[in-house]
Amino acid sequence: MLQSETAQSIGFENVELKSFFLYLLVQSENCSDFHLMLRVPLIDLDSGWVSLLLYLPALSIFQVEYPLQRVQLTMLKIAIVIGSTRPNRIGSTVAQWVYENAEKRTDRKQDCQFELLDIRDFGLPLLDEPLPPAMGKYSKTHTKRWAEKIDTFDGFIFVTPEYNHGTSGALKNAIDFLFEEWNNKVAGFVGYGSSNGVRAVEHLRLVMAEVKVATVRAQVGLSLFTDFNDMSEFTPAPRHMKSLEQLFDEVHLWGTALKEARSQIPVEQKSA
């Protein structure tokens, strides 16, 4: 089995990242107490293949015969969450604007999928689960349905109104129903209100931190006085497009990194 020089090849599919680090834990069957953590820089993946030369100190160079997992980076799923449930709300129009501009990003069509998510469709009452959400023991049908939906997403763009210096009660309530389904994902914000929704977004940043959601810096703030006619017809100023594009970019970047990070968390740790 010992050879002077041996390389093991690993195939990669659908990989657009051009530079990142792959960590391998290699254990020899002949030396069960010997472990090696190998850091291999992958600089150029245009060919779709990379060869790894595995060197084990004091044991010369081994040919690795263990099956090595194929790495496939799948498409991100991002929910654009409508954070208001009021009749005649303007939030659904704002969310549609976000969605339509997200869909125009042809450079990201292959690796980022957006979906409008309306919390009103789930009919959530005021939080009625008998046990804390962090325990993951949901008992209500509406909670289980909501959890299953949130679990399918890799990140979120919350479209939130500002009510009394905070987000809507309906959105806060919907967030509070769950815990693990939010964990280790990314969120961005589009706020609207008399003060551009900035205080609602600040409120949400605190809430997101507690459910282990990473929030991006870029955000969009829309004014009821300058981005709406009569506080009802949505007419966003062109300048908001730059902030919206930055928001998309950061959500994509962080979402990609966090999806890979989640894949490394042991199953027993996720359910702990």
Steps between C-alpha positions, in 0.01 A plus 500: 500500500793733558597689190753767423236736374127445470214740436130458564256691279168640609232618258299815555169581332323834467775688680536870421718597793854542368689513825425332830648246742406133524565327830546124509529276800705197393531191715714198415346159561845371594548774760158561651639752750658717232304795361610770261316822429602603151438850364506515122454828310287463188590791278348424162203272452432583135600149399247352740763276661768537761772254601600474863838369610459359850817486711506330837810585705710203615294272277626633168237562231191283508250428228162587645251232415212618712201634307518878505171687493415690184438866572202661332393855574127520437283799421416740782134548585419846629158596637373853454279524808197729503502624859155656520159331521283814504216550250598744223867456596767649275757243605393251236566758226845573642577129525392451138742777397781326686412168339480637146840667532648183647372303201669745261842402633594273212857469632364313803218303337692174520583512870229702677125440501259752653148438629235731642394383845184650651460434873130572460465175304591294807226624732726506805319596822674671788774262611320199647769231526522364857876440483780742407580491125868425574391153616371425149195311631226669300147378575277717281426428136551865400840504670616184327388636162683829563813318618508274195482803271767706677731200512513490118667842476866597523433867568240773525429854389247644744273772366385674816283797589585712801241515776585705810877473457488125433406233250145369467356284775403241239857459375648489851243237596578290191872509580438403862321177404827337387865471589717237331343564160648852509845402624821576310332672207518852358255788499472837331240772547278736304319738732232760435333762715501866598867462601594264217439196719847526654384444857300194398814360336709570812237318704517201266880487514479439876236230454699329223812485715312301764383238247850470355437682173784708353381836369670688217590868524335616176133587533230696319300773675186630332319817605123525513538866397735472201466141374119481509229722356243580769674238716347225289626483138857369497735714288854422621775750426761369254776548758370200696616261229864532604415404860280215381777359279745518791245320715466219244878468470557475874214255557638278223857514633411433864232248406752295302750499786238409762352221290842339485545557874164331578605195300792453741286495816456144636141374505510442876606862555214630286243314706662576837 
